Amino acid sequence: MLSLGLNPSPEVAMELDRLNSIVARTFFFGAFLLLAIAVIEKLLNVLDASIPGVTVAPSKLLEWAVILLVFVIALLLRQIREAQKTKHV
């Protein structure tokens, strides 16, 4: 089969897997941090207060958290696909 350089060496593949894992974890924890801030901000808004320095609506924070979680899901699905590919080869 013709190789177009799309199959990285094992060392590069391991570094990409490590980077993928770090990014997925960072996005995951960032999403939950945004979720916590959104919930706290909404509760404070009900009490007619606000977190100092937060100028974004809680709904927008929630949207950002969901976007990060979608990227985490995509990264995890990619890892699963790669694991299945190496298992079958």
C-alpha positions in Angstrom: 0.0 0.0 0.0 1.2 3.5 -0.8 2.4 5.4 2.2 1.9 9.1 2.2 3.7 9.7 5.5 0.5 9.5 7.5 1.7 6.7 9.7 4.0 8.3 12.3 6.9 6.4 13.9 6.1 4.7 17.2 7.9 7.4 19.1 5.9 10.2 17.5 2.7 8.2 17.9 3.4 7.8 21.6 4.0 11.5 21.9 0.7 12.3 20.1 -1.1 9.9 22.4 0.3 11.6 25.4 -0.6 15.0 24.0 -4.1 13.8 23.2 -4.5 12.5 26.7 -3.3 15.8 28.3 -5.6 17.9 26.1 -8.6 15.6 26.8 -8.0 15.8 30.6 -7.5 19.6 30.5 -10.6 20.1 28.5 -12.6 17.8 30.8 -11.5 19.5 33.9 -12.0 22.9 32.3 -15.5 22.0 31.3 -16.4 21.0 34.8 -14.8 24.2 36.2 -17.0 26.2 33.8 -20.0 24.2 34.8 -19.4 24.9 38.5 -18.9 28.6 37.8 -22.1 28.7 35.8 -24.1 27.0 38.5 -22.7 29.2 41.2 -23.3 32.3 39.1 -26.9 31.3 38.4 -27.6 30.7 42.1 -26.1 34.0 43.0 -28.1 35.7 40.3 -31.3 34.3 41.8 -30.2 36.0 45.1 -29.5 39.2 43.2 -25.7 38.9 43.5 -22.8 38.0 41.2 -19.3 36.7 41.2 -17.0 39.6 40.9 -15.1 39.6 37.6 -17.5 37.3 35.8 -19.2 39.3 33.1 -20.5 36.4 31.1 -24.0 35.0 31.5 -24.2 31.5 33.1 -25.8 30.2 29.9 -22.8 31.2 27.9 -20.5 29.5 30.4 -22.6 26.4 30.1 -22.3 26.6 26.3 -18.5 26.8 26.5 -18.5 23.8 28.9 -20.5 21.7 26.4 -18.2 22.7 23.5 -15.2 21.5 25.5 -17.0 18.2 26.3 -17.7 17.7 22.6 -14.0 18.0 21.9 -13.2 15.5 24.7 -15.7 13.0 23.3 -14.1 13.4 19.8 -10.7 12.8 21.2 -11.8 9.8 23.2 -13.5 8.3 20.1 -10.3 8.8 18.2 -8.4 7.0 20.8 -10.9 4.1 20.7 -10.7 3.9 16.9 -6.9 3.8 17.1 -6.9 1.1 19.7 -9.4 -1.0 17.6 -7.3 -0.4 14.5 -4.1 -1.7 16.2 -6.0 -4.6 17.8 -7.2 -5.9 14.4 -3.9 -5.4 12.6 
